[in-house]
Amino acid sequence: MLRKLGNFERALLITNQHAPFNIVSVLQMENAPPPETLKKTLKTLQNRQPLLRASIQNGKGKPFFEDLPSASLPFTLIERTSKEQWRNLLEEEMAFHYNHEKGPLFKAIYLYKDGFGDLILNVHHTIMDAMSGMSFLDELLHLCAEELTELPPVELAPAMETVYPAPYKGFSNNFKVVSYAFAQMGEMAQFMWRTRNKPIPTVKFGGKGKIATLTLPESLIDSLASRGRKKGITLNSILNTALMQAVNRHLYQGESLPMQTFAFANLRSSTIPPTDVKLLANYISMLRITQDISGEAEFWRLAEELNKKIYRVLKQGGKFSAATMSEPLMKVFIKMKSMRMGATALSYTGAVPLKRQYGEIKPLGIHGVVSAYDLGPELSSQARLFNNQLLWDFVYLDSDMDRVLAEKIIAEIKLILEKVSQNHA
C-alpha cells in the first residue's frame, strides 16, 4: 500500500465510479519528438512518479493507492492525419472508464507524422491536477529535448488534508467544517426556494460529452485584466461572469434567477510545507457559488459580486472545508440522482509554465478538459494563458445541447467580453 486516499480523492473516485471522470489534455508540437523518444520519456516519468505506477484498491470501504511493481506503459501511436484529429479523440477519451483496481491510472495516445505531433494524455482525476499536469509536460519536453532516460524518483504526495495548516486539521477543524456544511445547506435551501417556479439545471441521463474551444487574443485579455485590476476584480471572476451570463441568455432566456457555478482553488501553496508541483496529485478544492444572474444585468456589478463571494470563501478558509466536505456531498448527489451540481464551472489556471521552445521542439498549443457527466454542470470549462492567447476549452453533454447551441453560447461569451473590455463604466 502506498497510502490511503484523502477526502477529496475519495470524492473523485466516487464520481468516477458513477461516470468516467478523467483529465484529458492534448499538447500540440512542431518538430515533435519521434514516437520512440516520446515513449521512452513517458516510461522514465512513469518510473519517477509513484502514482503513474499505482492502482486503487477498495480496502473495505477505505480505498488506497497500491504500487504496481511491473506497471505497463499504456501508449498508443496513431498516424496524424489533420490538425483537428485530436478533437474526436478527446471526446472519446472523456468517456473512457478506468478499471482503477487494475491500473495504471493514465494512458497516452500520440498522433504523429512528418515532425508534427499531438500528445493526448488521459489521467484518472485522483492522481493529477492542472498544476502538476503542467509541470509533468514541462519535464517531459525537457527530457525529450535532452534525450534523457533516467531521473531519480520523487516522493509520493501525502493526502492533502494531512498537510493543511494547523487551524484546519484534526479536532480544531471540525467546527469550521460543520459551520461550512450548514452554510452550504442554507444556501442550497434558499436556492431551491427562490427557483421553485423557475428553471434549474435538470438531470438528463445518457448524454455523451462534447468539447468546444475559444481562443481570445492577448490584447483583449490585457484590456479585461487592466479593467479588473482597477475595480479589484480578478480575471477568473471576469471570465466566470461572462460564462454564467451567456448560459443564462441562451439556456434560461435571460431570466433573472439564482445560478450556481464552480470556481477552483489551488491548495498546493497553502499546505505546510507548500506542495511541490513536481509531485503528481490532486490538490484542488471546488467552491460552489450561488450568484443572481440575468441576461441584461450590468456586467461589472455581477463580476464584482461574484468576486466578493469567492474572496470571502477563500479568506474564511472555505477552500479547506469544501475539500473536506466533497466526499459526503458527492454521495448525496449520486444517491439522489435528481439534481445537477450547478449550471457552469470554470477552472482558470493562469499562464502555462511551458517554454516557447525545448531544443528543436516547439509547443504550439495545449488544451485540456475534464469529463462531462450527468450530475455535473451544464457547461464546464478550463482556461489558460499560452503563447499570448487565452485558450478556453468547454465541455457539455449532447443531452443538454447540440453543437450549434454550444457554439452560440461560446460566441456570446466572446461578445460579452469584447463589449465590456470597451466599457468604461
Buried (B, 14 or more C-beta within 10 A) or exposed (E): EBBBBBBBBBBBBBBBBBBBBBBBBBBBBEBBBEBEBBBBBBBBBBBBBBBBBBBBBEEEEEBBBBBBEEBEBBBEBBEBEEEEBBBEBBBBBBBEEBEBEEBBBBBBBBBBBEBBBBBBBBBBBBBBBBBBBBBBBBBBBBBBBEEEEEBEEBEBBBBBBEBBEEEBBEEEBEEBBEEBBEBBEEBBEEBEEEBEEEEBBEBEEEBEBBBBBBEBEEEBBEBBBEBBEEEEBBBBBBBBBBBBBBBBBBBBEBEEBBBBBBBBBBBBEBBEEEBBBBBBBBBBBBBBBBBEBBBEBEBBEBBBBBBEBBBEBBEBBBBBBBBBBBBBBBEEBBEEEEBBBBBBBBBBBBEBEBEEEBEEBBBBBBBBBBBBBBBBBBBBBBBBBBBEBBBBBBBBBBBBBEEEEBBBBBEBBBEBBBEBBEEEE
